[in-house]
Amino acid sequence: MGGLAGASRGIRVVSCCFFTSERVRTNDRLAGMRFAKLENNIITAYFVATFDFHLEDKSGKMLRFAPRVDPNGHSACKPAVRQYVRVSPREK
């Protein structure tokens, strides 16, 4: 008879590490991170659904393509070409 003892009788075997305080703290951290990611997704979806937006240069000329990103930049840095976002509310 393979498997866990008592599994055939419907007895549920639970690992004792689930009840340690470290496991509870890990679940709380994951729940907070999941909520933060959900919040970011909702804000982004609301922005895309509510506004029309496009990239422009300083003179107001629309950019057809976003400027290239420096692949050697290993941290956050300003783009080489200054760009602006024009935002206007969508008409219903």
CORKAJO-V421243 format. One record per residue. N is the residue number from 1. RES is the residue in one letter. PHI is phi in whole degrees, -180 to 180 (* if undefined). PSI is psi in whole degrees, 0 to 359 (* if undefined). Layout:
BEGIN
n: [N | N]
res: [RES | RES]
phi: [PHI | PHI]
psi: [PSI | PSI]
END
This chain:
BEGIN
n: [1 | 2 | 3 | 4 | 5 | 6 | 7 | 8 | 9 | 10 | 11 | 12 | 13 | 14 | 15 | 16 | 17 | 18 | 19 | 20 | 21 | 22 | 23 | 24 | 25 | 26 | 27 | 28 | 29 | 30 | 31 | 32 | 33 | 34 | 35 | 36 | 37 | 38 | 39 | 40 | 41 | 42 | 43 | 44 | 45 | 46 | 47 | 48 | 49 | 50 | 51 | 52 | 53 | 54 | 55 | 56 | 57 | 58 | 59 | 60 | 61 | 62 | 63 | 64 | 65 | 66 | 67 | 68 | 69 | 70 | 71 | 72 | 73 | 74 | 75 | 76 | 77 | 78 | 79 | 80 | 81 | 82 | 83 | 84 | 85 | 86 | 87 | 88 | 89 | 90 | 91 | 92]
res: [M | G | G | L | A | G | A | S | R | G | I | R | V | V | S | C | C | F | F | T | S | E | R | V | R | T | N | D | R | L | A | G | M | R | F | A | K | L | E | N | N | I | I | T | A | Y | F | V | A | T | F | D | F | H | L | E | D | K | S | G | K | M | L | R | F | A | P | R | V | D | P | N | G | H | S | A | C | K | P | A | V | R | Q | Y | V | R | V | S | P | R | E | K]
phi: [* | -92 | 90 | -80 | -68 | 91 | -67 | -74 | -94 | 83 | -84 | -93 | -101 | -117 | -67 | -74 | -70 | -65 | -93 | -76 | -66 | -65 | -65 | -66 | -63 | -63 | -64 | -63 | -64 | -66 | -64 | -65 | -68 | -63 | -66 | -64 | -66 | -62 | -61 | -63 | -65 | -66 | -63 | -64 | -64 | -64 | -62 | -65 | -76 | -96 | -122 | -96 | -148 | -157 | -83 | -138 | -91 | -64 | -82 | 96 | -78 | -68 | -87 | -78 | -132 | -71 | -60 | -67 | -92 | -73 | -70 | -91 | -76 | -93 | -147 | -67 | -150 | -71 | -69 | -67 | -102 | -69 | -138 | -129 | -113 | -94 | -119 | -139 | -68 | -74 | -84 | -86]
psi: [112 | 173 | 193 | 144 | 131 | 355 | 327 | 341 | 5 | 15 | 129 | 126 | 124 | 136 | 140 | 342 | 344 | 331 | 3 | 156 | 331 | 319 | 321 | 317 | 321 | 317 | 321 | 318 | 318 | 322 | 319 | 319 | 319 | 319 | 320 | 318 | 319 | 318 | 316 | 319 | 320 | 317 | 316 | 316 | 320 | 316 | 313 | 323 | 333 | 330 | 150 | 137 | 151 | 160 | 143 | 161 | 187 | 328 | 355 | 6 | 130 | 134 | 131 | 328 | 148 | 144 | 149 | 146 | 139 | 114 | 345 | 355 | 111 | 4 | 176 | 132 | 162 | 147 | 153 | 321 | 125 | 137 | 153 | 155 | 122 | 124 | 132 | 145 | 143 | 146 | 143 | *]
END
